[in-house]
Amino acid sequence: MLNCRTMLIETGQVFVIDYTKTDCSVIRRYYRPDGDVWNDMPSTVGFILE
């Protein structure tokens, strides 16, 4: 299987994903690509803002 997806976010940039649950509450998660690779795919690191 050929993987044609590319990383659209640069290393070090932060992106946010809001997950909307079935009860309409929202969970916000922050992620950052640090240039790490796992199984030949770029990976991200999740973190918490304090």
Secondary structure, DSSP 8 states (H G I E B T S, - for coil): --------S-TT--EEEEEE-TTS-EEEEEEEEEEEEETTEEEEEEE---
